[in-house]
Every structure is written in structure tokens, then in C-alpha cells.
Amino acid sequence: MPSFVVLLIFLYVVLPLVILLTQKAKIHPEIKAIPPETLPREWQGFLDHHLQELRALGFLESSYLQIAAPLPGATATTVMMVNRHTGDKAMVNVLFSKSGGSTIKTLYLEFNTRLADGRCFNTHNSKQLGSFVLPATDTNTYLPSVKSPHELYQAHRMVLRESDAQGERVLYPPGTAAAYLAEVWTKGFDEQVELGQYRRNDKAGIFQLTLLGAYRMTWMLLWPISTIRLLLRWLNEQKVRSRLRASEQEPIASFFPPQAQQVLAGHFEL
């Protein structure tokens, strides 16, 4: 049998079975607050730059959180920030492996708005393809080439306007970011259970892939499906950025409470 046929069989038939047996996620992840000074040095510059720009956009409340082993061999750290005036959240996310030190895998910025009616809007610049099936209530906007927090947030606000995202925003009370993130984590996997991607094993305290989910997840990340997804993402990004250039951007002062707007209005130029 030709070697390339053996490789294809392994990738498309055997590998999903390996992932089925090894890919697990905790139902209730261990999420703890961490001091900023304990974060890995290699991404401190990335973090400082983003936090400074996010504070200038009205995200004044921050929580440094770490998820211990969310998936095998990985650690996730996020800085969650809240703009209580607009009802939006920002997350600076870092995923890295502990093997051989803190080897950075993914760094990205995400804006999130969750409404009381169940709709959820996410806008981020991660270059990595996701493996979750998108629920009907979620709207994800992928802009991997947008590095500016200001431009990414303006795109997020534009999507909210286009989607008529009116109504009560879901925000967590001050000091409860870790509990909120744990709740969202579990809710996200429960949605995947409803979509047939995972099954919930309460006895073991874990979510496990279904056979369908294992094959679907693997194939979504392999050629040619991954290439098609990247192309579609790139085309959609061009459309979003084109609409953003043609739209009227919100003044930065409007991201702050009314009492601060007069002071801030003259300090920013869009």
C-alpha cells in the first residue's frame, strides 16, 4: 500500500479515534485569580500593550485568571476586562504548554457581549481555527489580521449595531470574574453536548467527545476542510473591514460614562 494512502488512513480514520480516547475537558474547571507579576515574561509586552489600549477604550476593571489544564497538556491564562458603561467584555487570552517551560501557543484578543435573551457576540483576532460547532444563538467574527484593539472593538460595535443587539447585557458583579468564567465554560460545553459533539460524564466530572464529535473535530482541522475554512474566514474578514471603513465609527468618549465624556472627548482623535 502506498505510503500516502497509509498516511491518509491514519489522519482521517485512526487519529479521530486517538482524539476520542484522549480529549477530555473538566465540567468544573479550576479557575483561580493570579498576581500579574507571576505571568510568563515572554508575553508580558503583549499583555501590557493591550491592557493600556483597552483601558483607553473604557475597560477599566481587570481580573487576571488562570485555568489549570483546561485540556491535556495546556494551561490557559486570561485577563478579563469589563466596560460597565457599554456592557461589553474584553479578554486577553494566552494558551501555552508547560512541557519544557512556558512555550507560547496562542495569543489573542477577544471582545464579548452576552445578552439576557441568550444571544452572544464574539469578535477576536485569533489565527487558530476552532473545533466547536457554533450554536445558533452565537455570532462569531474572526479578524486575525486586526492587531489594533481599537479597530477590533470598533468592528465588534459595528456587528452589534448591524445585529440590532438591543437589550440587557449580562455582566458579572465585581470580584466574581472567576466564577463567571467557570459558568460560561460549562455552558459552552453543555451547548456542544446538545449539538452532539460531546457527552457529559458527571460521575467522572468531565466532558468527553462523542464518536461523531471526534471525527468532526479532526476533519474540521485537516486539509482540505481547514483550507476552505481559512479561505472563507479571510473573505469574510475583508467584507467586515470594508463595512467598517464605510461605517461611522463611534467616538471613544462614548465608551465612558457621561460624566467622563466631556473630559475625554478632546483627548482622542479617530
N, C-alpha and C positions, 0 to 999 in steps of 0.2 A: 504494500500500500504506500503511495507517495507520501512523503513527509508532510507536505502542506495539507493533505487530507486528514492526517493524524492530528495536526495542529488545530484544524477547524473542528474536528470532533471533540477535542479536549476543551476548546474555548466555548463552544456552543452547546455541548451536551454534558461534559464532565464538570467543568468549572461551576456551572449553576448548582450542581449537587454539592460541591465542596462548600460553596457560599451558604447553601441551605443549612448545612450542618454547623457552620461556624459563626454566621452572622446573627448576633443577638443584641438586644437593647434592653436596658432596665426599665421596668414600668415606672419606678420611682427613683430617678437618678439622684446621686449625691451631688448637690449643688451647694457650694459654700462661698461666702464672701472672702476675698483675699486682699491683703495690703498691696497697693500699687507697686511698692518697691520690690516685691517678690517676683514680679513678672520677668520673663526672659529678656535679657539685654538686647538680643538680636532683633527684636521688633519694637523696642521702646520708641525709636524715632518715628516709625509708622503710627504708633498709638498717639504720641504727643502731638503730631501734626494734625491728626483727625480730631482729637479732643478739642484742640484750640479752635479749629474751624467750626465744630459743632456747637461749641459754646457761643460763638458769634451768630449762630442761627437760632439761638434761644433754647438749646438743650443744656440746661443749667444743672440738672440733677443727675449724678452718675453713680453707678454701682459696679464694682469690679467682682466678677463671679467666675468660678471655675467648675466645670462639670467633670467629675472624675470618671474616666474610662466610659464615655458615652457609647463607644463601640470598641471592639477588641483592638488593643494597641494604640489607642488615640486618647488625647486629652483636649478638651475644648475650653477656651477661655473667652469670655465676652465682657465688654464694658457696655452696660445698658444705660442709656441716657433718655431722659423724658423732657419733652416740651409740653408742659401742662396747659399752656395757652392755646396751642393748636390741637392738642390731643394726639400728637404723634410720638413715636418712639424711634430711637436710633440705636443700632448695635454695631460695635466694632468687634469683629469676630476673628479669632485665631484658632486654627486647628493644627496641632503638632504631635509628633510621635515622640515617646520617651526613650525609645531604643537608641542607644548610642548618644544620648544627650537630647536636647530640645531641637529636633530637626523640624523646621517650619514647613508645613504643607500648604496651608491656605490662609490668606489674609484678605478680608473683605469687609465692606461697609454695607449695612442694610438699614433701610427705613421701613417702619411698620406702622400701620393704622388698623386697629381692630374695632369694628362697630358692634353695638349691642344687638343688632339684628342678625349677627352671625357672619357677616361679610368681613373678609380680611384682605388687606392690600400690602404687598411687599415689593420693594424696589431695591435691588442690590447690584453690586458690581463684581460678584464672584465669577471667576473664569471656569469654575468647575461645573460639570453637568450634574444635576441632581438625579436621584433614583426614586424619589417619591412620586406617586400618582397625584396630580393636582386635584383637590376637591373642587366641586362646582362653586362653592362659596368663596374661593380664593382667587385673587388676581395677582400674578407674579410678573414683574417687569425686570428683565435682565439687561443690564447695561455695563458689560465688562470693560469697555474702553473708557468709561467715565471715571476719572480719578478724583475730580473735584467734589467734595461733599456738598458744596453749594449747588452745583449743576445737578447732582444726583437728587438732592432734595427738591429742587425746582421741578424735576421730572416726576418725582413722586407726587408733588402737589398738583401737577397737571393731570396725572392719571386720576387722582381723587376728584378733580373738577369734572373730567370727562365721564366719570362713572357715577356722577351725582351721589357721591358718598356723604350724604347728609345723615344726621342723627347722632345719638350719644356715642362718644368714644369710650372704649374700655381701657382704663388705666389702673395700675396698681397703686395702692397707698404708699406713701414714702416709707422706705425701710423694709419693703416686702418684695423686692425685686427677685430674690432667690426663689421664694415660694411661687411667685407668678411664673417664672421661667420653668419651674418644675411642672406646674399645672399645664402650661402650653405644650411642653414636651410630651406629656402623657396624652393630652388631647390630640396632638398631631399624629401619634402612633395609633390611637383609637380610630381616627379617621381612616388610616391605612388598613386597619382591620376591617372596617365596613366596606372598603374597596377591594378586599380580597388579597391584599399584598402581604399582610402579616396576620398572625393569630396571637391572641393574648393568653399567656400561661400564668395565671395568678398564683398557682402553687409554687412555681419556680421564681415568680417575680420578674418575668421577662417577656418581651415581645419576640416572637420567632417568625421568620419568613415562612410563607406557605410555598408549596412546590411551584405554583403559578407565579408567586411573587419573586422567587429566586430566579426563575428563567426570565421573567420580565425585567427585573432589575439588571441582570447580567447583560442581556441583549440590548437594553437601552444605552449601556455604556460601551458597547463594542461596535466596531465597524460592521456594516455601513450605517446603522441607525444613529450612532453617535455623530457621524459626519453630517448626516441630514439634519439632526437636531441643532448642531452648531451653525449650519448654514441658515436654518430658519431663525435661530436666535439672532444672528448677525443682521439678517434682513429686517427683522422686527426692530432691532436697535436703531437701524438707520431711519426707519419710519418714526420712531419715538423722538429721536433727536431732531428730525426735520420738523415735526409738530411743535417741539419745544422751541425751536428757533423762531417759528411763526407765531407763537403764542405770547401773550402779555404776561411777563413774569411778575410774581408777587414781590413787593419791596421787602427787604429784610426786616425793616422795622415792624412790619405787620406780624412777624413771628413772635413778638414780645407783647406782654400785657399793655393795655392802653396807657398806663401811667409812665411806661418806659419809652413809648413810641416817639414822643416829641424829642426826647434826648437823643435817641438813636438814629432818627431819620436823616439827620445831616451828616452822619458818620459813615454811611455806606453808599456806594455807588454801583448800580447794577450795569 
